[in-house]
C-alpha cells in the first residue's frame, strides 16, 4: 500500500513538473520578443555582403584584406567598402545590432534577422556557371532562409515565428553581376529578353520568400554603375559612362517597378518599396559638391586610370589609397564608400526626394502593425 502511494506521489510530482515546464516554455515563446521587434533579412550581392564570402572555399570575390574596412571597423570585415553598408545602417534604424553574415559559425540570433548576401551573386545561377560553392546565388540564399525559419521556430515556437516573419523586412539587392560580370551570358540574348530572365528568377525567389512567411520587401534598383570608375577606365569609354551598360540598366529599372505591382496583384499581403538607386547615384556623380563629395569619377582605392582596374584595391602592386575617403563617392572600382551608403540608407528610410515608391521603409515597417 505504501509502495503504491509512493508511486502515485512520484507520478503526481512529475506531472506537476511537466505542466510547470510547459507553461514556462510557453511564456518564453510569448515574451522572448519585444512588441515592436522587427527582424531584418538581407539578400543580394557584394553591395550587401557583410562577410559571407569569407566562409566560402575559393570565393569569386573577397574583401577580407586591407584597406577594406579602414574607417568604421578599422579592420577588413569582408564588406566591399571602407565601412558600413546599407543593411548595417538600416539595422541601426530598426534598433537592431549589425546583422552578421549568415555563414558566421558563431551566429545564431536569427530572431534579429540574417544576412545571406554574397559578393558575386546573381539572380541567375548561370551568371557564374561552373562556380558552384564559390558564391551563394540568390536561389541558394533563399534555401538558407528556409533553414533559418526552422531555427527560429525552435527558439520561439510556431505562432511567434509566423508573427516575426510577417513583420520582418526582406531587403534585396541583385542584378549587377547578371549584367556586369565577365562570365555574364546576356550576349546570347536580346537585352530585353535577358532582363526578363533576370526578373523572372527574382519573381520566383520573391514568391518563395512569401511562402516562407515574408510580407514586407525592399528592392534596390540598379545603380549608375555604368559610370563607375571601372567603366570609365575602359579605353573605348574615354573616361565616360558605358552606353551599352546604361541601356540594360535602364531596361532593368523600368521593368522592375512594373513587375512589383504585378506581384502585388497576385499576392494579397505582399507589400514593397522600390528604391531608385540609379537617379540617386547619378545625382551624386554629376553634382558631388552638393552632397559633400569632391571626387565622383575616381575610386579612393585601386590602380590604373581612375583607379578603376577591377579587383585592384589592395591586391595589385602599386595600388593607391586616397588620403580622405569621405571625399569620394566610390571606394574601389565599383563599390561605394560608407559615406554614400549612409546617405542612401537615409533616403530608403525616409523617402527623401521621392526616390522610394510607393512607401519609404519607415512607413513600410508600420503597415499592419
C-alpha positions in Angstrom: 0.0 0.0 0.0 2.8 2.4 1.0 4.6 1.5 -2.2 1.5 2.3 -4.3 1.1 5.6 -2.6 4.8 6.5 -3.1 4.4 5.5 -6.8 1.3 7.7 -7.1 3.0 10.7 -5.4 6.0 10.3 -7.7 3.8 10.3 -10.8 2.0 13.4 -9.5 5.3 15.1 -8.9 6.5 14.6 -12.4 3.1 15.6 -13.8 3.3 19.0 -11.9 6.9 19.5 -13.1 5.8 18.7 -16.7 2.9 21.2 -16.6 5.2 23.8 -15.0 7.9 23.4 -17.6 5.4 23.5 -20.4 3.9 26.7 -19.0 7.4 28.2 -18.6 8.3 27.3 -22.2 5.1 28.8 -23.4 5.9 32.1 -21.6 9.4 32.1 -23.0 7.9 31.8 -26.5 5.4 34.6 -25.8 7.8 37.0 -24.1 11.1 36.4 -26.0 10.5 39.2 -28.4 9.7 42.8 -27.7 6.3 44.1 -29.0 7.9 46.3 -31.7 10.7 43.9 -32.7 11.4 44.0 -36.4 13.8 41.4 -37.9 15.9 42.1 -41.0 16.6 39.5 -43.6 19.1 40.5 -46.3 19.7 39.0 -49.8 22.0 40.1 -52.6 25.5 40.6 -53.9 28.6 42.5 -52.8 26.6 45.7 -52.2 25.1 43.9 -49.2 27.7 41.1 -48.4 29.0 41.7 -44.8 31.4 38.8 -44.9 29.6 35.6 -46.1 32.3 35.1 -48.8 34.9 34.9 -46.0 33.5 31.4 -45.3 33.3 30.0 -48.8 36.1 27.9 -50.4 37.8 29.9 -53.1 35.1 32.5 -53.3 34.6 34.6 -56.5 35.3 37.8 -54.6 36.8 38.8 -51.2 37.2 42.0 -49.2 38.9 40.5 -46.1 42.2 42.4 -46.5 43.3 45.9 -46.1 42.5 48.7 -46.9 38.8 47.4 -46.8 37.2 48.4 -43.6 39.6 51.2 -42.8 37.1 53.6 -41.3 34.3 52.3 -39.1 35.6 48.9 -38.3 39.3 49.6 -38.6 39.8 46.1 -39.9 38.7 44.2 -43.0 35.3 42.7 -42.1 34.6 41.3 -45.5 32.5 44.3 -46.6 33.3 45.7 -50.0 33.7 49.2 -48.7 35.7 51.3 -46.2 33.0 50.8 -43.6 29.3 50.0 -43.2 26.9 49.1 -45.9 23.2 49.9 -46.4 22.0 46.9 -44.4 24.1 48.0 -41.5 22.6 51.4 -41.4 19.1 50.0 -41.8 19.7 47.6 -38.9 20.6 50.6 -36.7 17.4 52.4 -37.8 15.4 49.3 -36.8 17.1 49.3 -33.4 18.9 46.1 -34.2 22.5 45.1 -33.8 24.5 44.9 -37.0 23.4 41.6 -38.7 26.5 39.3 -39.1 26.9 37.1 -42.1 24.7 34.0 -42.1 27.7 31.7 -42.6 29.5 33.0 -39.5 29.8 29.9 -37.4 29.0 31.7 -34.1 25.9 33.5 -35.1 22.5 32.0 -34.0 20.4 35.1 -33.1 18.2 34.7 -36.1 15.2 36.4 -34.4 17.1 39.6 -35.2 17.5 38.5 -38.9 20.1 37.1 -41.1 22.3 38.3 -44.0 22.7 35.9 -46.9 24.2 38.3 -49.4 27.3 37.1 -51.3 29.8 39.0 -53.4 29.5 37.9 -57.0 25.9 36.6 -56.6 23.4 36.9 -59.4 19.7 36.3 -59.8 20.7 33.7 -62.4 22.6 30.7 -61.5 24.1 30.9 -65.0 25.8 34.2 -64.1 28.6 32.1 -62.5 28.0 28.8 -64.1 30.7 26.3 -63.1 31.5 28.3 -59.9 29.3 26.2 -57.6 30.3 26.7 -54.0 32.3 29.8 -54.7 29.2 32.1 -54.3 25.8 32.0 -52.8 23.5 32.7 -55.7 20.0 34.2 -54.9 18.2 30.9 -55.0 20.7 29.3 -52.7 20.3 32.3 -50.3 16.5 31.5 -50.1 17.3 27.9 -49.3 19.4 29.1 -46.4 16.4 31.3 -45.3 14.2 28.2 -45.1 16.8 26.7 -42.7 16.7 29.9 -40.6 12.9 29.6 -40.3 13.4 26.1 -38.8 15.9 27.5 -36.3 13.7 30.4 -35.3 10.8 28.0 -34.8 12.9 26.0 -32.3 13.7 29.2 -30.4 10.3 30.9 -30.1 7.6 28.4 -31.4 5.3 28.4 -34.4 3.0 31.3 -33.6 5.7 33.7 -32.7 7.8 32.6 -35.8 4.8 33.3 -38.1 4.4 36.8 -36.5 8.1 37.6 -36.7 8.4 36.6 -40.3 5.3 38.5 -41.4 6.5 41.7 -39.7 10.2 41.4 -40.8 11.8 43.4 -43.6 13.3 41.5 -46.6 15.9 43.7 -48.3 17.1 42.6 -51.7 19.9 44.0 -54.0 20.6 41.9 -57.0 21.3 42.1 -60.8 24.6 43.9 -61.1 26.6 40.7 -61.6 24.0 39.3 -64.0 24.7 42.3 -66.3 28.3 43.2 -65.5 30.1 40.0 -64.5 32.7 38.9 -67.1 31.0 35.5 -67.3 27.6 37.1 -67.9 25.7 35.2 -70.7 23.4 38.0 -71.7 25.3 38.5 -75.0 23.5 35.4 -76.2 20.1 37.1 -75.9 18.5 40.4 -76.7 18.9 42.8 -73.8 15.1 42.9 -73.3 14.9 39.1 -73.1 17.8 38.8 -70.8 16.3 41.4 -68.4 13.1 39.3 -68.5 15.1 36.2 -67.5 16.8 38.0 -64.5 13.5 39.4 -63.3 11.8 36.1 -63.8 14.2 34.5 -61.4 13.8 37.3 -59.0 10.0 36.8 -59.1 10.4 33.1 -58.3 12.6 34.0 -55.3 10.2 36.6 -54.0 7.3 34.1 -54.2 9.4 31.5 -52.3 10.1 34.1 -49.5 6.4 34.9 -49.4 5.7 31.1 -48.9 8.2 31.1 -46.1 6.2 33.9 -44.4 7.7 37.1 -45.7 5.3 40.0 -46.5 7.4 43.3 -46.5 10.1 43.7 -49.1 12.6 46.4 -50.0 14.1 46.3 -53.5 17.2 48.3 -54.5 17.2 49.2 -58.2 20.3 49.1 -60.3 22.7 51.9 -59.5 24.6 54.1 -62.0 27.4 51.6 -62.3 27.7 52.4 -66.0 29.5 55.4 -64.7 31.7 53.7 -62.1 35.5 54.1 -62.2 35.8 50.6 -63.7 33.7 51.6 -66.7 35.4 55.0 -67.1 38.8 53.2 -67.2 37.9 51.2 -70.3 39.7 52.7 -73.3 36.6 52.8 -75.5 34.7 54.8 -73.0 37.4 57.5 -72.8 36.6 58.5 -69.2 32.8 58.5 -69.8 30.0 56.1 -68.9 29.4 52.8 -70.7 26.4 53.2 -73.0 25.7 49.5 -73.5 25.6 49.0 -69.8 23.5 52.2 -69.4 20.9 50.6 -71.8 20.5 47.3 -69.9 20.4 49.0 -66.5 17.6 51.3 -67.8 15.6 48.3 -69.1 16.0 46.6 -65.7 15.0 49.7 -63.7 12.0 50.4 -66.0 10.7 46.8 -65.7 11.3 46.1 -62.0 8.7 48.6 -60.6 6.1 47.3 -63.1 6.9 43.7 -62.0 6.5 44.6 -58.3 3.0 46.0 -59.0 2.1 42.8 -60.8 3.4 40.6 -57.9 1.3 42.7 -55.5 -1.8 41.9 -57.6 -1.0 38.2 -57.3 0.0 38.0 -53.6 -2.7 39.6 -51.4 -0.5 40.6 -48.4 2.7 41.5 -50.4 4.0 45.0 -49.6 7.1 46.6 -51.0 9.2 49.6 -51.6 11.4 50.2 -54.6 14.4 52.5 -54.3 15.5 54.4 -57.4 19.3 53.9 -56.8 20.2 55.0 -60.4 18.8 58.5 -60.0 20.2 59.0 -56.6 23.7 57.8 -57.5 23.7 59.8 -60.8 22.9 63.0 -58.9 25.9 62.5 -56.7 28.1 61.6 -59.6 27.1 64.7 -61.6 27.0 67.1 -58.6 29.4 65.7 -56.0 30.0 69.0 -54.1 26.2 69.4 -53.5 26.3 66.2 -51.5 29.6 66.7 -49.6 31.9 64.8 -52.0 34.8 66.1 -54.1 35.5 63.2 -56.5 32.8 61.1 -58.1 34.9 59.7 -61.1 38.0 58.3 -59.5 37.9 55.5 -56.9 39.5 56.1 -53.5 41.4 52.8 -53.7 42.8 51.0 -56.8 45.2 51.0 -59.7 45.2 52.3 -63.2 43.2 55.1 -64.8 40.6 56.4 -62.4 41.9 53.7 -60.0 39.4 51.7 -61.9 41.2 48.5 -62.6 38.8 45.7 -61.5 39.8 44.0 -58.2 42.9 46.1 -57.9 42.3 47.6 -54.4 44.7 46.0 -52.0 45.7 43.3 -54.5 47.7 44.8 -57.4 51.2 46.0 -56.9 51.3 49.8 -56.8 47.7 50.3 -55.9 46.9 53.7 -54.3 44.6 54.8 -51.5 43.2 58.3 -51.2 44.0 60.5 -48.2 40.4 61.3 -47.2 37.9 58.6 -48.1 35.0 60.9 -47.1 35.6 63.0 -50.3 34.9 60.0 -52.6 31.7 58.5 -54.0 33.4 55.2 -54.9 35.7 53.3 -52.6 37.0 50.8 -55.2 36.4 50.4 -58.9 32.7 49.7 -58.5 31.7 49.8 -54.8 30.6 53.0 -53.0 32.0 54.4 -49.8 30.4 54.2 -46.4 29.5 57.9 -46.6 27.5 57.3 -49.8 25.8 54.2 -48.2 24.9 56.3 -45.2 23.1 58.9 -47.5 21.4 56.1 -49.4 20.1 54.4 -46.3 18.6 57.7 -45.1 16.7 58.1 -48.4 15.5 54.5 -48.2 14.3 55.0 -44.6 12.7 58.5 -45.0 11.9 58.7 -48.7 13.8 61.9 -49.3 13.4 63.2 -52.9 10.6 60.7 -53.6 13.2 58.1 -54.6 11.4 55.3 -52.8 8.0 54.2 -54.1 5.2 53.6 -53.1 6.5 53.9 -49.5 9.6 54.6 -47.6 11.0 52.0 -45.3 9.8 53.7 -42.1 6.2 53.6 -43.4 6.5 50.0 -44.7 7.6 48.9 -41.2 4.4 50.4 -39.7 2.0 48.8 -42.2 -0.3 46.3 -40.4 1.4 47.0 -37.1 
